[in-house]
């Protein structure tokens, strides 16, 4: 049960039409929509395929890491592109809302949202969450014996792990959110992060890269997003993943309708589909993230669900934005970047 919630760029076209400015998008049609997401294109493709089969609406997909700032920039230039956006990172919510980019959720979507923890629905009425991820510790079961198997974040302070473990890249928005939560946790704090850096971690360029390095034995274990590890476990990789029992980081995926969307009716239908159990199950399997909706099993079988987790307090988005100015140089120094 959740006990502590205070709370490269790849264009994949699933139709023959790429995103374009509204002036050139003629004639307007509700038989298509454009979806911006920071999930991997292959991971969300099953959702698109089922949605299109059920509705006949084609989806043009932009799947890349920085969809939120991209959309803000496009809107400032009066370029019409996305109809629906899905993104991670609490600061991005503030940026999009401040820029007037997110519209109010259609009544048909807001009224049909599953009953879930209130932190998963924006008080502004402009977004809802359907996926979440957290950090944990993992290791190569072929290379690490039970005596040295990590059980929580502090395990990597042991001399056994010196220079042999991977941690997430520390200066992008997603990583900052995780490290900030650790820094605010009384049992860990900035002192722990400094000690962690002194034990010579290997900074991974991405969660996937860090996990791959552990699979092939370049490192023995590390800290990673849970979804990146569980996806590999499902494929038979010799890995074990542990959620620290005293708590771990927490971040969620936000979904919203873009203000002045070129295809609002098609976008509404897509958002309605995203809140179904069918779509939630497809996303859980495809992305490896935990569904925030009740009754959706975690993938692979045997993995704890979000209701089983113990999470650090989710910071206020503005506090997180304000902290970034100091967190980035602190982490660069602590991790010798």
Backbone torsions as a table, in degrees:
resi	resn	phi	psi	omega
1	UNK	NA	142.0	-180.0
2	UNK	-72.8	119.0	-174.4
3	UNK	-114.0	-10.5	-174.7
4	UNK	-138.2	30.5	175.7
5	UNK	-85.5	112.5	170.6
6	UNK	-85.4	43.0	170.7
7	UNK	-165.8	NA	NA
8	UNK	NA	-99.2	-172.5
9	UNK	-42.5	123.1	-172.4
10	UNK	-119.7	126.0	175.7
11	UNK	-102.3	119.0	-179.9
12	UNK	-117.9	113.2	-178.9
13	UNK	-93.6	122.5	176.1
14	UNK	-97.2	7.1	167.4
15	UNK	-140.6	178.5	-176.5
16	UNK	-84.3	1.6	-176.2
17	UNK	-110.1	124.3	177.1
18	UNK	-89.1	159.8	178.4
19	UNK	-56.6	142.6	-178.3
20	UNK	-150.1	165.4	175.9
21	UNK	-64.1	148.9	-173.4
22	UNK	-63.1	-29.4	-179.1
23	UNK	-63.0	-30.1	-178.6
24	UNK	-97.5	-1.1	-174.6
25	UNK	-94.8	75.1	-175.4
26	UNK	-127.8	140.5	-6.6
27	UNK	-80.5	156.0	176.0
28	UNK	-65.0	137.4	179.6
29	UNK	-139.9	144.7	177.3
30	UNK	-94.9	15.3	176.9
31	UNK	-88.9	8.0	179.9
32	UNK	-151.5	160.9	173.3
33	UNK	-151.7	162.1	178.4
34	UNK	-114.6	129.8	-177.7
35	UNK	-118.3	123.0	172.4
36	UNK	-99.9	129.3	177.3
37	UNK	-146.5	150.0	174.6
38	UNK	-96.2	10.0	169.5
39	UNK	-79.7	162.0	178.1
40	UNK	-70.7	141.8	-176.1
41	UNK	-59.3	-42.9	-178.8
42	UNK	-66.0	-30.8	-177.8
43	UNK	-71.3	-31.8	-177.3
44	UNK	-100.2	-4.5	-178.5
45	UNK	-57.3	-39.4	178.2
46	UNK	-59.0	-35.1	177.4
47	UNK	-63.3	-45.3	-179.8
48	UNK	-62.6	-44.3	-177.2
49	UNK	-61.7	-44.7	-179.4
50	UNK	-67.5	-43.4	179.5
51	UNK	-60.0	-46.5	-179.2
52	UNK	-64.8	-38.7	178.8
53	UNK	-63.9	-38.1	-177.1
54	UNK	-78.2	-33.3	-171.9
55	UNK	-113.3	-19.6	-174.1
56	UNK	80.0	-0.2	-179.3
57	UNK	-87.1	124.9	178.7
58	UNK	-85.2	150.1	-177.8
59	UNK	-119.4	123.8	170.3
60	UNK	-93.1	122.8	-170.9
61	UNK	-111.6	130.6	166.7
62	UNK	-113.2	110.8	-178.6
63	UNK	-114.6	106.9	-179.0
64	UNK	-157.0	165.5	-170.0
65	UNK	-68.5	-39.4	-168.3
66	UNK	-108.2	53.2	-175.9
67	UNK	-69.2	-35.0	-177.5
68	UNK	-65.4	-55.0	178.0
69	UNK	-63.4	-30.3	176.9
70	UNK	-62.9	-44.3	-178.6
71	UNK	-65.1	-41.0	177.6
72	UNK	-58.9	-44.0	-179.9
73	UNK	-64.7	-41.9	179.8
74	UNK	-65.3	-41.5	179.5
75	UNK	-63.9	-38.2	178.9
76	UNK	-64.7	-26.3	179.2
77	UNK	-95.0	8.0	179.2
78	UNK	59.3	40.8	176.1
79	UNK	-105.0	126.2	-179.8
80	UNK	-93.8	118.7	-177.7
81	UNK	-132.2	-84.9	-173.7
82	UNK	-70.3	147.2	169.4
83	UNK	-103.4	-37.5	178.4
84	UNK	-128.8	142.8	177.8
85	UNK	-132.2	139.5	176.3
86	UNK	-129.3	127.1	-171.8
87	UNK	-154.5	159.7	175.4
88	UNK	-108.5	168.0	176.2
89	UNK	97.4	106.2	-178.7
90	UNK	-55.1	-39.0	178.9
91	UNK	-59.4	-29.3	-179.4
92	UNK	-65.5	-29.4	176.9
93	UNK	-61.2	-46.5	179.7
94	UNK	-62.5	-42.3	-178.4
95	UNK	-62.6	-44.2	-178.3
96	UNK	-69.6	-41.2	179.6
97	UNK	-68.1	-40.7	179.8
98	UNK	-64.3	-32.6	-179.6
99	UNK	-84.2	-1.7	-179.6
100	UNK	68.6	28.8	-175.0
101	UNK	-85.7	-29.7	-176.5
102	UNK	-94.5	131.3	176.6
103	UNK	-89.6	166.8	172.3
104	UNK	-65.8	140.7	176.9
105	UNK	-62.3	138.8	176.0
106	UNK	-57.5	147.1	-180.0
107	UNK	-57.0	-36.4	-179.3
108	UNK	-63.7	-26.2	178.0
109	UNK	-86.6	-50.6	-177.6
110	UNK	-58.7	-40.7	-177.6
111	UNK	-74.1	-20.2	-176.6
112	UNK	-99.6	0.1	-179.3
113	UNK	-60.6	137.3	177.1
114	UNK	-62.9	150.7	175.3
115	UNK	-69.7	123.1	-178.1
116	UNK	-152.9	179.5	179.2
117	UNK	-55.2	133.2	-177.0
118	UNK	-57.5	-21.9	-179.2
119	UNK	-66.5	-14.3	-177.0
120	UNK	-90.9	6.3	177.6
121	UNK	-133.0	126.1	-177.0
122	UNK	-66.8	135.1	177.0
123	UNK	-64.3	-23.7	179.7
124	UNK	-73.9	-16.2	-177.7
125	UNK	80.2	12.9	-175.0
126	UNK	-108.6	-1.2	179.2
127	UNK	-156.4	160.9	170.4
128	UNK	-141.4	156.2	176.6
129	UNK	-104.9	147.8	175.7
130	UNK	-133.3	-7.9	178.4
131	UNK	-139.6	156.5	177.7
132	UNK	-147.3	156.8	176.2
133	UNK	-142.8	160.9	178.7
134	UNK	-147.7	168.2	177.7
135	UNK	-93.7	156.0	174.3
136	UNK	-158.8	-174.6	179.9
137	UNK	-109.9	146.0	-179.4
138	UNK	-144.5	165.7	-178.6
139	UNK	-159.3	162.6	177.4
140	UNK	-83.7	114.2	-175.3
141	UNK	-69.9	-18.1	177.4
142	UNK	-80.7	-20.5	-172.2
143	UNK	-113.5	-16.9	-176.6
144	UNK	-116.6	125.5	178.8
145	UNK	-81.3	167.3	-175.2
146	UNK	-60.1	-31.7	-178.4
147	UNK	-60.6	-34.8	-176.3
148	UNK	-107.7	6.5	179.9
149	UNK	-63.2	128.2	-179.1
150	UNK	-69.6	143.7	178.9
151	UNK	-119.0	-17.5	177.2
152	UNK	-159.5	-178.8	-177.1
153	UNK	-60.0	-36.6	-176.1
154	UNK	-69.5	-16.1	178.8
155	UNK	-56.4	-30.9	-175.6
156	UNK	-80.6	5.1	171.7
157	UNK	-85.5	-13.0	179.8
158	UNK	-64.9	138.1	178.9
159	UNK	-55.2	-26.1	178.4
160	UNK	-56.4	-32.6	-173.9
161	UNK	-93.0	0.9	-177.2
162	UNK	-54.6	118.7	178.5
163	UNK	70.8	8.6	-173.8
164	UNK	-117.3	10.4	-176.7
165	UNK	-131.5	152.7	-176.8
166	UNK	-106.2	143.7	173.0
167	UNK	-131.4	157.4	-176.5
168	UNK	-65.1	152.1	173.1
169	UNK	-51.4	140.6	-165.3
170	UNK	-103.3	-5.0	-171.9
171	UNK	-120.8	13.3	171.2
172	UNK	-96.9	168.8	-172.9
173	UNK	-59.0	-42.7	-177.6
174	UNK	-63.3	-44.9	179.7
175	UNK	-67.2	-41.4	179.2
176	UNK	-56.3	-41.8	-179.6
177	UNK	-59.5	-43.9	179.8
178	UNK	-68.2	-46.9	-179.1
179	UNK	-66.2	-32.8	177.9
180	UNK	-65.2	-41.7	178.2
181	UNK	-62.0	-39.7	177.0
182	UNK	-65.2	-42.3	-178.7
183	UNK	-63.9	-29.7	-179.3
184	UNK	-86.7	-11.4	-178.3
185	UNK	-79.1	119.7	-175.2
186	UNK	-55.8	-33.8	-177.9
187	UNK	-76.3	-9.6	-179.4
188	UNK	-124.1	-83.1	174.6
189	UNK	77.5	-178.3	-179.6
190	UNK	-63.9	-29.5	178.4
191	UNK	-60.7	-42.5	178.2
192	UNK	-63.0	-43.5	-178.9
193	UNK	-61.9	-38.3	177.0
194	UNK	-65.1	-42.4	177.9
195	UNK	-65.4	-37.1	178.0
196	UNK	-62.7	-44.2	178.6
197	UNK	-63.4	-32.8	179.5
198	UNK	-69.4	-17.3	179.5
199	UNK	-92.6	19.7	169.1
200	UNK	59.8	56.9	176.5
201	UNK	-71.0	158.4	173.6
202	UNK	-98.1	122.1	-178.6
203	UNK	-80.8	119.4	179.9
204	UNK	-85.4	143.4	179.5
205	UNK	-71.1	-20.0	177.8
206	UNK	-163.0	164.7	177.6
207	UNK	-60.5	-42.6	-179.6
208	UNK	-61.2	-40.6	179.5
209	UNK	-65.8	-42.0	179.1
210	UNK	-61.6	-41.3	179.7
211	UNK	-67.9	-42.2	179.0
212	UNK	-60.6	-40.3	179.5
213	UNK	-62.8	-35.6	178.5
214	UNK	-73.4	-36.9	178.9
215	UNK	-60.8	-42.8	-177.3
216	UNK	-86.8	-5.1	175.1
217	UNK	92.4	9.2	175.0
218	UNK	-64.5	-35.9	167.9
219	UNK	-127.6	166.0	-177.2
220	UNK	-95.1	-23.9	-177.9
221	UNK	-172.5	-165.7	178.3
222	UNK	165.6	-166.7	176.5
223	UNK	-110.7	136.6	-177.4
224	UNK	-157.8	163.4	167.2
225	UNK	-60.5	139.3	-177.7
226	UNK	-62.9	-38.2	-176.0
227	UNK	-62.4	-36.5	-179.0
228	UNK	-64.0	-35.3	-178.5
229	UNK	-80.0	-45.4	-176.8
230	UNK	-63.7	-31.5	176.7
231	UNK	-62.2	-39.1	180.0
232	UNK	-75.2	-34.8	175.9
233	UNK	-61.5	-40.3	179.2
234	UNK	-62.4	-26.2	179.8
235	UNK	-89.3	1.0	177.3
236	UNK	96.1	10.6	179.6
237	UNK	-65.6	146.0	-179.0
238	UNK	-77.9	67.5	-176.3
239	UNK	-127.6	151.3	170.0
240	UNK	-127.6	144.2	-178.8
241	UNK	-125.9	138.5	-178.4
242	UNK	-131.1	128.4	171.1
243	UNK	-85.1	121.7	179.3
244	UNK	-52.2	125.1	-172.2
245	UNK	-65.3	-22.7	-179.8
246	UNK	-89.7	-0.4	177.0
247	UNK	130.7	157.3	-179.9
248	UNK	-150.1	177.7	-177.8
249	UNK	-71.6	165.3	-177.7
250	UNK	-150.8	131.2	173.6
251	UNK	-143.2	155.8	-175.4
252	UNK	-129.1	161.7	179.0
253	UNK	-97.9	126.1	-178.3
254	UNK	-100.5	142.0	178.5
255	UNK	-130.1	136.0	-179.0
256	UNK	-152.1	162.9	174.1
257	UNK	-90.6	133.0	-179.2
258	UNK	-79.3	134.2	178.5
259	UNK	-59.2	136.9	-178.9
260	UNK	57.9	36.8	178.0
261	UNK	-58.0	142.4	-179.7
262	UNK	-68.0	-27.3	-176.1
263	UNK	-130.6	69.0	-173.6
264	UNK	-65.3	-35.7	-179.2
265	UNK	-69.1	-43.8	177.4
266	UNK	-65.4	-38.5	178.2
267	UNK	-63.1	-40.7	178.3
268	UNK	-61.7	-42.7	178.4
269	UNK	-62.6	-38.1	-179.4
270	UNK	-69.1	-41.8	177.9
271	UNK	-64.1	-38.2	176.9
272	UNK	-62.3	-36.6	178.6
273	UNK	-69.8	-38.9	-178.3
274	UNK	-61.4	-22.8	-178.5
275	UNK	-95.8	6.5	176.4
276	UNK	-82.2	158.3	177.3
277	UNK	-64.7	-33.2	179.7
278	UNK	-62.5	-47.9	179.4
279	UNK	-66.5	-39.3	179.9
280	UNK	-61.0	-41.8	179.3
281	UNK	-67.0	-39.8	178.3
282	UNK	-63.7	-41.8	179.4
283	UNK	-68.1	-40.1	179.6
284	UNK	-59.8	-43.6	179.5
285	UNK	-72.4	-42.9	-174.2
286	UNK	-73.1	-45.6	-175.5
287	UNK	-90.7	-19.8	-176.1
288	UNK	80.3	0.3	179.0
289	UNK	-83.2	162.8	177.6
290	UNK	-83.8	138.8	175.4
291	UNK	-77.5	139.0	175.7
292	UNK	-84.9	-9.3	-179.0
293	UNK	-82.1	138.8	179.8
294	UNK	-66.5	145.4	174.5
295	UNK	84.1	3.1	178.7
296	UNK	-97.2	113.9	-176.9
297	UNK	-66.2	146.5	176.3
298	UNK	-75.7	150.8	178.1
299	UNK	-118.2	137.6	1.4
300	UNK	-78.2	174.6	179.7
301	UNK	-56.3	134.8	-179.5
302	UNK	98.7	-11.3	178.4
303	UNK	-77.5	139.4	177.2
304	UNK	-61.6	145.7	177.1
305	UNK	-87.9	175.5	-179.0
306	UNK	-63.6	-27.9	179.9
307	UNK	-70.5	-16.2	-179.9
308	UNK	-89.8	-7.9	-171.3
309	UNK	-83.0	155.7	171.1
310	UNK	-118.8	117.9	-170.8
311	UNK	-121.8	149.2	173.1
312	UNK	-67.2	161.3	178.0
313	UNK	-62.4	129.4	176.8
314	UNK	-73.6	122.5	-174.9
315	UNK	-71.2	154.7	172.0
316	UNK	-61.8	131.5	-177.1
317	UNK	-53.8	-39.2	-179.4
318	UNK	-67.9	-38.5	176.3
319	UNK	-61.1	-38.2	179.8
320	UNK	-67.3	-42.1	177.0
321	UNK	-61.0	-46.4	-178.7
322	UNK	-63.5	-33.1	-176.4
323	UNK	-76.2	-20.7	-175.2
324	UNK	-59.9	-33.7	-178.5
325	UNK	-58.9	-36.9	-179.6
326	UNK	-93.0	-31.5	-175.3
327	UNK	-66.3	-40.3	-176.8
328	UNK	-61.0	-53.7	178.5
329	UNK	-64.8	-32.9	177.4
330	UNK	-62.2	-46.7	-178.7
331	UNK	-67.8	-38.0	177.9
332	UNK	-60.9	-39.4	178.4
333	UNK	-72.9	-44.2	-177.5
334	UNK	-62.9	-37.4	-175.9
335	UNK	-101.8	9.2	175.4
336	UNK	56.7	42.2	179.6
337	UNK	-83.2	NA	NA
